[in-house]
Amino acid sequence: MGLVVLWPGGAPAHERTGVGFDRQTQQATVTKVVSVSCASVNASGDTPTGDTSTAEGSSAQQQASGTCKRATIRVDTGDDKGRTFTEIVQPDQSRQLEQGEKVVVAYEPSAPKDLQYSVTDVNRRIPMAVLAIIFAVAVVVVGRLRGVMALVALAISFMVLNFFVLPAILQGSNPLVVAVVGSSAIMLIALYLCHGLSARTSVAVLGTLISLLLIGILGSLFIDWAALTGNTDDNTGLIHGLYPSIDMSGLLLAGIIIGSLGVLDDVTVTQTSAVWELHEANPAMGWRGLYRAGIRIGRDHIASVVNTLVLAYAGAALPLLLLFSIAQSSVGAVANSELVAEEIVRTLVGSIGLVASVPVTTALAALVVSADRPGPGKAPVTAPEATPVAPAGAMAAGSAQTQARGGRGRRRKR
């Protein structure tokens, strides 16, 4: 129902600004690269007199006296297919172009003809496609039918994000509501498709929904309390400039919810499966016993999952943390910065939701599965009764009679 009510008609149109990712791009190929003197191709041929010990001074010195590259690039797509242009590559640039390399070029129609095209990135489609194929093969080989269903669910998840979540936010819908509806749709499709329509899966779905609700409440509370705007870099600034009506703090909260969903699915499904297997092993165990046994498994899961989530966010923010380390900033100053504070709130709110999902899902699973009484073909597992011990004389007589009938005695396994 949420998908139907909030379904967008597509992303609203806008005029390209030519800034950042909001540019027209085409595919191109580097056809020729020659070495030239930087002094002959740079705008200023004067030798810099500044401090060359700094990064700026060293770069200026290399551009004045070093060897540059003049690359000829051919446009391979679009209306200007076959058109060539040249670009100068400075010696201190991180990306050095090579002949035959596939690149991505940006097109700016309002610029002078010689400056309309410029190289913006390398074309990585082939290595990315090969890596995706290796991943798909590994999932199918190991997971078999479950692996195929997981890949189908992954494709559907991307479709929900691309055709519902992103366009709905761009059209001005509340990012929190869109994130909750989109995450719920992804979760329902992925869990039931991969694990089947069963009570076990339904318990995992319910536990995930409760945890997502907790993450949404905590995230909304602490984003407001910490005065996080969600507008902290060039990309979010560009989004806010193009679509001022978008609630950037709400967009931050939506990202927290969607980012936590994948790990939540893992935790809730694992806990539900553990309780179900415990019940299969001992159908006579009550819900309290199932809960206690399941929560012991969950504690180990909590320790590993929380550490994984924290390290994942820390790894994504590693360049930023490195900058703070270079600046020798204190821990308090680093944590107070909005860039880092966003990651802290994202990590801690998501971790709280993960921790809460373990007892919630375990309790739900224990209550549901304990209501399943053993069928007529299943005898409840009870404690073995003590076998009465016969007198020594009777045992000796019985042994003699057995040997007389069968020729050899048979030792009973204990």
N, C-alpha and C positions, 0 to 999 in steps of 0.2 A: 504493500500500500504506500509505503514511503517512497519507493522508487517511482510509482505511478504519479504521486502528487508532485514530487520534486523533479521529475524527469525534464531535463533541459532540451531545447530545440537545437542545440549546438552552441559552440563558443561564439560570443558576439564579435562582429567584425570590427577592425580598427585599422588605422593607417600605421604602417611600419615606421618606427622612429629611427631605425638604423643603429640603435644602441644595444650592446650586449648581444643576447640571443635573439633580439627582435630585429633581425636582418634577413634580407633575401640571400640565400646561399645556393651555390651550384657545385657540381663535382668538376674536378680539373686534374691535369697531369703535368708534372714538371718535365719538360722536354729537353731542357739544356741548362747546364750550370757552368759558369766560367768564373775564374778568380780575377778580381780587379783590385786596384788600390783604393782603400777607403777614402783617401784624400781627394781622389778624382771624382767620386760619386756622391759624397756627402755634401750637404748644403754649405757648410763652412769648412774651408781647408786650413784655417788657422790652428796652430798647435795650442792646446789648452795650457794655461799657466796655473790652474788650480791645484789643490792638494790631491795628488794621485794616490795617496794612501786610502782615500775613501772610495766607496763603491762608485759614486758619480764621477769622481775624477779619473779613476781607472778606466771606466767605460768610455769617457770622452777621449782619453789617450789612445785606446784601442781603435776607436772610430776614426781618429785622425791619422794614425801611423800604421794601422794593421792592414790585413788583407781581407776584403769583403768578397761576397759572392753575388754575381748577377744571374738570377734565375729567370728562365723563360717558361711561362706557364700557359697551357692551352686549356680553354674552357671546353668541357665535354658534354654539358647538358644545358638546357634552356634555349632562349631565343638567340643567344650569341654563341651557339655551339661552333667550335672551330676557331674562335677569336683567341689571339695570344696577347699577353702583356708581360712586362718584366717587373721584377721586384728585387730590391737590394737586401741581402741578408748580412747583418752586422756580425762581426766575429764573436761578440759576447752574447749573442742571442741563444736561448736554450734550445730552440728548434732550428737545426741546420738542414736545408733542403738538399735532396739528392736527385740526380737524374733518374727519371722513370717513376718517381714516387707519386702516389695518388694523394691529392689534397682536397680540402674544402675551401672555397673562396667565397667571400662576401661581395655582394653587388650593391652599389649605391648609385641609383640613376641620376641624382642631382649633382654629383661630383663631376669635375672635368673628365673628358673621355679617357685620358691616360691614367686617371686615378679612380675609375669606377670600380675596379676589381682589386681585391687584396686577399692574400692567403690568411686564413684564420685558424685552420686546424689540419690535422692529418686525417685521411680517410681510413677508418679502422673497421670497416664493415666486414672484411674477410676474416681477420682474426677473431672478431667478436662472434661471427656466425659459426666458425669452427669450434670455438669454446662452447657455444650454446648446444651444438650438435653432440659434442662429447658429454656434456652434462645430461642431455636427454637420453643418450644411449646408456650411460651409467645408471640413471634412475630406472629405466625400463629393465635392464639386465638384472639388477639387484631386486627391484620391487615388483617386477613382472606386472600383473594386472593392476595391482595397487599403484605401481609406478606410473602406468599409463593414465590411470584416473587422476593421479597427482599432477601430471603435466596438463591434463585437460582443465583441472581446477585452477592451475596457475594461469593458463591462457584466459579463462573466464574472469579471474581476478583482475588481470590487466585490462580487460574489456570494460569491467565495471569502473575502474579508475579513469580510463581514457574517455569513455562515453557518458559517464554519469557524474562522478565525483568532481573532476576538473571543470567540465562545462557548467555544472550547477553552481560551483563557487564563483566562476567568472561572471555568471549571470546575476550574482548578488544574493543568492540564497545563504542562509546562516551556515558558516563552515562547520560548526559543531554538529548541527542537525544532519547536514550532508554526510559528515564523517561517520556518525553513528549509524545512519541508514546504510551507507555504502559498506561499512565494515560488517554490519550484521548480514547483509546480502552475501558478501564474500565468504563469511564464516559459515553460513547455512549451506551454501553451494559446495564449498570445499570440504567441509566435514562430512556431510551426507554422501557426497560423491565418492570420497575416498574411503569412508568407513561404513557405508551402508545405512539404510533407514532402520534404526534399532533403538531400543531404550538406552543402550550404552552410549550411542552417539548423541542422543537427545540430552542426556545428563551433561556431557561435555559441552554441548551448545548452551545449556542453561548456565553452567558455571562460567563460561566465557562471557556471556551477556552480563551477568552480575559483576564480573571483574571489570568489563569495559565501562559499565555505569559508574563504578567506584573511581576508575581512572579519569573519566570525564568530570566528575564532581571535584576531585582533588586538583586536577589540572586547571579547571576554571577558577577555583579558589586561589591557588597560589600564583597563577599568572596575573590575576588582578592584584593580589597583595604585593607581589614583587614588582608591579608596574612594568611588566614585559610587553613591549610594543610589537614584537615579531618582525620589525623592520630593522635588520641589523647588517645587511650586506647589499652589494650592488644588485643582486637578483631580486631580493624582496623590495628594494627601493624602486626598481624598474616596474615591478608588478603594481606597486602602490601608485606610481605615476601614471601607468596606463589605465588602471581601474581603481580610482580613489574610493569607490564605494565598498571595496572588499575590506572586511574586518581582519586586519593583519594578526592581531592577537588571537582571534578565532581560528585563523589559518594555522597558527602555531599549535593551538590545542587540537585541531584536526590532525595535524601531523603526529602528535603524541599518541592519539588513539589508534591511528592506522599503523604506526610503527610498533605499537605494543601488541597488535592483534596476532602477528605471526608467532611470537613466542608464547602468547597465551594459549593458542591452539595446541601447541606442543605439550604444555604443562597439563591442561585439562584432559586431553585425550590420554596422556600417560597415566594420570592419577585414576581416571575412570577404568582404564584397562587393568590397572593393578588391583583395584578393589574387586572387579569382576573375576579375575583369576584367583584371588584369595577365596572368593565365594565358591568357585568351582572346586578348589582344593578341599574346602571344608564347608559344605552347604549348611551345616548346623550352626555355624558361627553367627552370632547376633550382630546387629548393626554397630553396637559399641565396640565389639571385638574387631569388626571389619574396619571401623574408623581408626582405632588405635594402630592396627597393623598398617593401614594405608598411609596414615600421617607419618609413620616412621620412614616409609619410602619417600614421602613428600619432602621431608626435611633434607634429605640428600639432594633431591631435585632442586629445592630452593637454593641451596648453597651454590650449585653449579650454574643455574640459570641466571641468578642475579649477577654473578661474576661475569658471565658471558655478556649480559646486557651492558654492564658498566664498561667493560673493555671495548665493546663494539662502538659505543658512543665516544669513548676516549680516543680510539683509533681514528674515527672520522674527524675529530677535532685536533688531531696531533699537530698539524702545522700551526694552528692558532696557539696551542700550548707552548710550542717551540718558540714562537715570537715572544710570549710572555717570559719565557725562561731567558731568552737573550736580553730582554729589557731588565732582567733581575727584579721583577715585580714580586711583591709579597703575596702569600697565599690569599690573604684577605682581599687585596686589590684585584687579583685575578678572579676570584669567586664573585666579586661585586660587579665585574664587567658584565654588561648585558649579553654579550656573545657567549661567555662561559656560563652565566646564570641560566640562560635558556637551556643549555645542555644539562646542567645540574638538575633543573626542574624536570626536564624530559626524562632523565635517567631515574631520578628518585620516585617520581610519580608512577612511571612504568614499573619500577621494581616493587613498589607497594602493591600495585595491582596484581603482579605476579605472585607475591607472597600470599596475598589474600585469596588468590584463586585456589591454592592448595587445600586449605581446610574447608573452603566452601564446596569445592567440587568433590572432595573426599566424603564430606558429610552427605551431600546429595546422593552420591553413588552408593554409599553404605545404606541409606534409607531405602532407596529403590530396589537394590539387589537383595536386601534382606527380606523383602516382601515376597520374593520368589521362593516358595517352599519346595522341598525335594519332591519330584514326581514319583509315581508308583514304581518306576524302574530304578530309582535311586534310593538307596538306603542311607540314612544319615550316618555320618561318621561319629562314632561315640568312643569313649575310652574303653580299651580292652579290659574284659573282666579277668580277675585272677583265676588261674587254673588250679583246682584243688590238687594238692600233692598226695600221691598214694604212699602207703607205708612201704618201707624198703623190702619187706618179704614179698608183698604182692607184686612189686616191680620186678623182682628177681624171678618169680614164678611166671609172670607174663612173658618175660624175655625168654625163658626156657621153652615155653610153649610155642612162641613165634619161631625160634630156631628149629624146633622139632617139625613144624609144619612147612616152613619155607627153606630150610637148610641154612639160611644166613639171616642174621638180624639186620634191620634197617634203622639207621640213626635218624631221628627226627631233627629237622632243621629248626633252629631257634632264631 
